[in-house]
Amino acid sequence: MTITSALMLYATMIILALIPGPGVIVVVARSLDSGFRQGLATAIGVLSGDFVFISLAVFGLATLAELMGNLFVVIKVMGAGYLIFLGVSLFVSKPTSTEVLNPKPANQATNFLIGLVTSISNPKVILFYFSFFPAFFDLANLSLSDVASIFLIATFSVGGVMAGYAYAAAKTKSSFAASAKTQYLKRGSGALLVFGGVFVGLRG
């Protein structure tokens, strides 16, 4: 891998990560609802989904991925349904004063899985790694250092962008923490999750 191809890949992955999609939606929604740590857990889940497809691409397992097509459809439907369920639950819930002061701790493992499922069921991610990704370098002749560099590039590009979204959303949440508008923020994050679920479910 040349420095030029590495920089081009880095820039491309940042641009794609910045474009609002299911991954961005769920990271923002979980950060708005549960704070930065939970948003970051979701972001790590999204990045892990990218790692899955990077592994399939660089280790020549694209055929296996095609055979697993039906499994990805099942995961997509289940993930979309779960996101919609979470969103509706948030939208219709009525917080108490104690809940505002002492919010229930969220489950980082659950948020990680939300991010992972969203990522591996995102057609944009699948298309990039199995169609455009090989255009940056010869996948058949990658060294171990090249593979390590690819994972590093993904971590700093996709991971960095998602963490940035989580931080910005968490900052928004903290500014509303003691406000009567908290319920509107919660409904907004619920609506985002529902939109994310519909987005994931309808994309082919």
N, C-alpha and C positions, 0 to 999 in steps of 0.2 A: 504494500500500500504506500502510495506517495503522499507527501505532505499536502499536495494540492487536492488529491482525492479525499483525504481525511478532512480538510477544511471545508470542502464542498459538501461532504456528508454532514458535517457538524452544522453548517449553516442551513442546509435543507431540513434537517431534523428539528432545529429550533423553529423555523418558519411553520412547519407542519404542526408542531406541538402548540404553537401560539394560536393557531386557528381554532376557534371554539368548536368543540365536538363533544361526544359523549364523555370522554375522559375529563376534559376541562369542566364540564357541567357537574359531574359527580364530585370532583375535588372541591369545587366552589361550594356546592350544596352542603357537603359534609363539614366543611370549614365553617360555614355560616351557622350550621346547627350545633356543632360540637367543639369548635375551636381549632387552633392550628395543629395540635398534635394528631387529632383524628383526621384532619384534612391531609396531613403529611403521610399518615398511614395509608390513606386512599391513594395518594400520589405514588407511594412506593408500590402499591398494588398495580397501578397503571404501568409503571416502569417495568415491573416483573412480567406483565403481559408482553411488553415489547421484547424482553429478554427471551421469552418463549419462542417468538417468531424469529429473532436473530439466531437462536440456536438451531431452529429448523432450517433456516436459510443457509447458514455457513457450514453446517455439517451434512448438507445434501439430503435433507429429510423432507423436501417439498412434496415428494410422492406420498409419504406418510401423512402429511398434512391434508392432501387431497382425499386420501382414504378416510380421514377423520372428519370429512366435511359434514356428515350427518351429526356427529357429536358436537361440532361447533354450532350447528343450528339449534340443537337441544339446549346448549349452554346459553346461546343468545336469547332464546325464548324465556328460559328460566330467569336469566339475569334481568331481562326487560321487565318481567312480571314482578320480580323482587324490588326493583327500583321504583316501579309505579306504586307498589304496596307501601314502601317506605315514605314516598312522597305524599300519598293520600293520608297516611297516618299522621305525618307532620302537619299537613294542611288543616285537618279537622280537630287536632288536639287543642285543648284549652289549658295553658299553663297556670299553675297556682303561684302565689307569691313566694312560697318556699322553693318552688322549682326554679324561679328566676334567680333567687339568691344562692341556691345550692343545686345547680343542675346535676342530673344523674350522670355518672361517668359513662362514657361511651366505650364500646368494645373495639379496640384497635384491630384485633384479628378480623372482626366483621367488616370494618371499613377497608382493610387490606383486601379482603375477598371481593368486596364491591368494586374496588379499583381494578383488580385482576380480571374479573369476569367482564367488566365493561371494556377493558382493553382487548382481550382475546376475541371478543365478539364484534369488534369494530372493523367494518370492511375497509376503511381507510388504512388502518394499520396492516391488515392482511395484504392489501394491494401494494403498499409501499415495499414491504419486505420480500414479497415473492415476485414482484414485477419490476419496480424501479431500483430496488436495492442492488441487484446484480450489475446495474449500469455503472456503479461507482468503482467496482473492482472485480477481478476474476475470482469468483468464489471457489473455483477448483484449485487455486494455487495460493491460498491464504496460509501464512505461517501462524504459529501460536501467538506471536507478538501482534500480528495483524488482528487476530480474533480478540485478543485482550484490548487492543486499541478501539475496536468497534464497540465493545461493551462499555468502555470508558467514555467514548463519545456519546453513546446513548444515555449514560448516567448523567453527564453534565448538560446535555441538551434537553432531552425529554424530562429527566428528573429535575433539573434546575428550573425549567419553565413551570412544571406542575407544582413544585415547592413554592415558586413565586406566586402562583395563583392562590395557593392555600394560605400563604401569609397575608396577601391583600384581602382575601375574604375574611380571614380571622380578625384583621384590623377593623374591618367594617363591623363585624359582630361586636367587638369590644367597645366600639363607639356607641353602640345601641344598648349596651348591657344594662344600664340603669334607666332606660327610657321606656315610655309606654308603647313605643313602636316595636318592641321586641317581638310581639306576636306577628306583626306584619313581616318582619324579617324571617321568622320561622315559616310562615306561609309561603314566603318567597322561595326559601330553600326547598320546601316541599314541592312547589310548582316546578322548580328546576329539576328535581329528581323525577317527577312524573314526565317532564319533557324529555329528560335523558333516557328514561325507559322506553318511551314511544319512539325516540330517535333510534335506539339500538334495535328495537323490534321491527321497525319498518325498513331499515336499511338492508339491502340485499347483498 
